[in-house]
Amino acid sequence: MSAEPAPAAAAAAAPEAAPGPKPPAGANEAAEHRAVVLTGFGGYEKLKVQSRRSSGPGPGEVSVRVHACGLNFSDLLARQGVHDRLPPPPVCLGIECAGVVRAVGDGVHDRQVGDKVMVLAKSGLWQEVVNVPTHQTFLMPAGMSFEEAAALPINYITAYMILFDFGNLRPNQSVLIHMAAGGVGTAAIQLCKTVENVTIFGTASASKHDALRSSGVAHPIDYRTMDYAEEVRKISPKGVDIVLDPLGGSDTSKAFNLLKPMGKLITYGVANMLTGQKKSLVAMAKNWWNQFSINALQLLPHNKAVCGYYLGSLDEEFELIGHVVSTLDRLYSQGKIKPKVDSVWSFDQVADAMRQMQEKKNVGKVILVPEAPKEESKKEEN
């Protein structure tokens, strides 16, 4: 699965598109577009905006003019060379975007030119034009902006499946959300509010606590100055029903110990491995050494569940993901969820966008767009 436009020579040999809406003039002709390319592993300087050849979609594909892209924690790990599912540099990053279908390939009947879509891929979406299999696209709900659409797929699919498929969230339960002001955290808070009387604990720096309270977090905890496990126990001596763990290392053990009987721990990240611009072998070793481990016999008497979630491994589960996206679209249309955009940056500002996220300054989703955004859109009020 690739979002890379095919070479011009390959496009020229592609079969003629199936009857249907005609693509715009030039959509199937070789041209150039801009892309954010990782030229090597390391710091922010390894990301460059370069020109690439465009072409029309192949059989079963659609060509999308990209309007907005999501920045995810996995992109930070990819830049450092920690992401094991990424092709070697030079490679275009980006696993989610939103845009408009500009052309359809042979055999495509469920998409047409002009459709506004959200896109998922393993990599390659930080480009002005992408060609992707149609099953990797999802129609945008009416009234959704491109920035919101780029903020929805990864974070909300992750939060939904963690809370409801693994967590089985029910009324009157309690949830601990780490990195609660981030993209997945914001999505999880909104989804928790769709269930009656859920008590939310959320960790974040103190400067973000007002924003968390206004979004529905009953108990914000400053992880930088407090022991969050102790703070949770002060309020709920038995602990919580669900812990969302994107941290790894020793925090996974703390999460397990915070669970009530019949509680569920869902681990879905290794944020503790990211300590600077470049890969840290010390941080990786520390994370590995402190990693939580338990066998089935040890688990039995605890009456607790431990789950591991990685959306990237579900890329062939089209029906499963499609069902989740349909549910999220319905919740959006009902006004129950709304992606929160922290800031919008142009491709040329990708280093600043990554710094915003890596330094944990964001409240909500960091978005990349091909062209410089309007100044008033760059930063939403918290």
N, C-alpha and C positions, 0 to 999 in steps of 0.2 A: 504494500500500500504506500503510494507516494503522492505528494502534492506537487512534485516538480513538473513544470511544463515540458512537454516532449521536445526534442530537437526539431528544428524546422524541417529537416530531411524526412524524419519519421512522420511528421504531420502531413507532408505532401503525399505520402504513400497511404495514408489512412483511408478507409472506406468512406464513401459519400454518406453524409448524414441522412438519417431517416426522414421521411416527409413530416412536415410540421412547421412550426414558426421558424422563419428564417433568422439566422444570426445576423447581428449588425455587420455592416460592411467592414471588412478587414479583420473580423474576429478569428478567421481561420488562416490568416496570412502571417508569415513570420514577422515579428516586430520585437521591440525591446521593452522591458519593464524593469522597475526597481525592486530589489529584494534585500532583506537583511541577512547577511551571510556571516556565519561563525568561521573565521579564517584559521583558528587554532584554539586550543584549550588555554584558559587563563583568565585574565581580568577583563574589564569592560572594553579595553582597547582592541580586543580580538573580534569585536563585532563591527562589520563594515557594510555600508550600503553600496551595492554593486548593481550593474545592469546585467540582465539575463535575456536570453531569447525566448519569445513567446510563440505559441502555436495553438491550433485548435484542439479540442478534446478528442480522445480516442474513443473506441467503442465502449459503451456503458458509462462514459464519463460526461461531466459537465464542466464548462469553463466558467469561472467565477471572477468577476471584477471585485476585488477586495476593498471594503470600506473601513473595516476596523478589525483589530486582532487582540486577543487576550494574552496577557503576560502571566505566566504561571511559575510556581516554585520549581517545577521540573526544568524550566528553561534556565534558571540560575544554576542548577546542578549540571545541566547539559553544557553550559559554558565552561564549567570547571573540569569537564571530562568525567564526571561521576555517574552520568546517566548511561546505563549499559545498553539501551535500546536505540541509541542514536548512531547514524552512520558517521564515519570519520570525517573530519573537516577536509576541505571546505564544504559546509553544509548549511542550508537554510533552516533556521529554527521555526518554531511556531506550531502549536497543536490545536488551535481553535481560531476561527475567524468568522466574519459575517460579510456578506456582499450580495451582488446581483448576478444571476445567471446571464452570461453574454452569448453562450452558444451551447448546443447539446450535441453529443456524439451519436453514432449509429446505435440503434436499439434502445435509446432512452425515451420512455413514454410518460414517466411520472414527474418530469420537470420540463419547464419551458422557458424560453428567453424572457427575461424580465422578472422571474421569480426572485424574491428576497429570501436568502437562505443562511442558516448557520452551518458551519463546516467543522468536522473533526478529522484529524489525521495524526499519524505518528510523528511527523515533522514536515517542514516545508511550507507553512502557511503565512509566514511573514513576507509576503510578496504582493505586488499590485494585482497580479493575475495568477490564478492557480487552476490546474486541471485535476479533478478528483472523481473517483467513482460516485455515482449518484447516491448509493446507499450511505455515503459519508456526509450527506447533506440533509438538513431538516428545515422545513418551511418556517419562517419567522411568524410569530403571532401578529395579528393586526395591531398597529399602534406602537410596536416595539422599535426603538431606535437601533441603528447599527452598533453603537457603542454598548447598549444593553445586551444586544444579541451576542456580541463577542464576549461579554462577561458571564453569560449564562451556562454554556454547555459543560465545561470541565468542573466548575465549582458546584453548580447545582445538581448535576448528575451524581457527583461524588457525595455531596451532603445528603441527598435524598436516599441513595442506596445504603449509605452507612446508617442513617437514622431509622429507616423503615424496613429495608430488606434484611440487614443484619441486626440492627438495634431493636426492631419491633416496638418502636416508641408508642406509648399509650398514655391516656390521660392520667394526671396526678403523679407522673414520674419526674425524675431529676436528671439533668444532663450537664456534664462538664465539657466545655468547648475550649480547647487550647487555640492560641492565636485567633481569638474571637473577632478581632477587627479586620482580619484578612478576608480573602475572597471566599474560601470554603467556610470560614467562621461566620461571615455575614449571611451566607446562604443558609447555613445550619440554624442560625437564630430565627430567620424568617420561617423556615420550615417547622421548627419547634412550635412556633406560634399558631400553626394550623391545627395543633392538637390542644385540647382543653387542659388548662392548669398545669403546664409543664414548667418546672423551676429550672432556670438556666444559670449556671456558674460559667463565667468566662474569664480567661486570663489574657491580659494585655497590659501595656505600659499605662501609667496613671493618666497621662495626657489624653488617652482614648476612652476613659471611663464614662464621661458624660455622654459620649456618642453611643456607647454600649448600653447604658441605662435607657436612653431614649429609644433604642431599638428593641428593648425587651429583656435585657440581661438583668436578672434580679440581684446577682452578686458578682460584680466585677472584682478581679483580684490582680494586684500588681505583682507579677511574677518576678520582677527585678528586685523588689525589696521585701517580699513576703514568701514564706513557704506555703505554696498554694494548697498542699495537702492538709496542712494544719488549719488553714483558713476554712476549707471545706468542712473539716471535722467540727470546727467550732459551731457552724451553722447546722450541719447535718451529721450528727455523731455516727450514724450508720454508714455514711458515705453517699454515693449516687448510684443511679440505675444504669447509666450509660456514660462512658468516657470516649471522646473522640481524640485519638492520639496521632498527631502528625510529627511528633518530636523524635521518638525512638530513644535508644540508650536507657539510661537509668530512669527516665520519665515513664517508660512503659511499665516498669516494676511498680512505681508509685501509683500509676493508674490502676493496675490490677488490685493493689491493696486498698484502693479507694472504693472499690465496687461493693455494693450491697449484695447479700445473697440473691442469686438469680440475675445478677448484673452482667453487663456485656461491655467488653473492651474491644474497640475497633481501632487497629493501628493502620495508618495509611500514608506514612511519610517518615522521613529521616532528617528533619530540619536541623537537628543538633549537629549534623555533619557540616553545615554551612557556617563557617566562622569568619570568613574574609573573602576578598575578591577571588583568590586562587585556592585551589584544592589544598586542604590541610591534612596531611597524613596523620598528624597527632590527633586531630578531631575525629578522623575516621577510625583510628585505633581505639580511642576512648569510647566511641559509640559502640564499636564491636565488643569491646571488653565488658561494657556495662549492659549489653543487650539482654533483655528479659528472655528467660528460657524456662519452659515447664513441659513435662511429659504428661501423657494421658492419665497415668496412675496418680500423679501428683495433683492433677486437675480435679479428679473425681470428688474428693471431700469438700472442695471449696464451693461447689454449686455456682460457678461462674463460667462465662464463655469468653474466649479470646478469638477474634476474627482478624484476618488480614485482607485489606482491600487495595487493589491497584487497577485503576480504570484502563490503563494501557494494555493490560492483559485481556481485556474484554473487547478488543477492537474487531473481532470476528462475530461477536454476539449482537448481530444487527437488530433482531427482533426485540431482544431484552432492552437494549439501549433505546430503541425507538419507542418502546412502551413508556420508559421513564421520561423521555423528552415530551411525549404527548401529555403525560400527567403534569409536567412542569408548565407546558404551554397553557393548559387549562387553569392551573393555579395563577399564572400570570394574567390571563384574561379575566379571572375573577377578582383580581386586585390583591391576592393573598401573598404574592411574592413580587419583588421588583429589584432587579440587579442594581446594586449601588456602585457607581463608578467613582473611584477616588480621583483619578486624574487621567488626562489624555495627552499623549506625546506623539510626535511625528517619528517616522522611521529614523530620521537624522538625529533624534534625541534618545535613541534606544539605550545608550549608556546611562543617561539620567533616569530613564524609566526603570531600568534594572536597579540602580542605586536606591531609588525611592522604595522599591520592594525589599531589597536585601537589607537595608537599614531599618526596615519595619516602620516606615513613616506613613504607610498607606492605611486608610480606613475604607475598605472596599477594594474594588478591582482596578488594577492599572491597565490602561488600554493604549495600544499603538495604532496609529493611523498613517497611511502613506504620505499625506501632506500635512503641513503644520496646522494644528487646530486653531480655531478662533480663541482669542485670549480668554473670553468669558467662559469657555468650555473646559479650560485646562484644569481647573480645580473646583470641585463642588464644595459648597459649604457643608461642614460636618454637622 
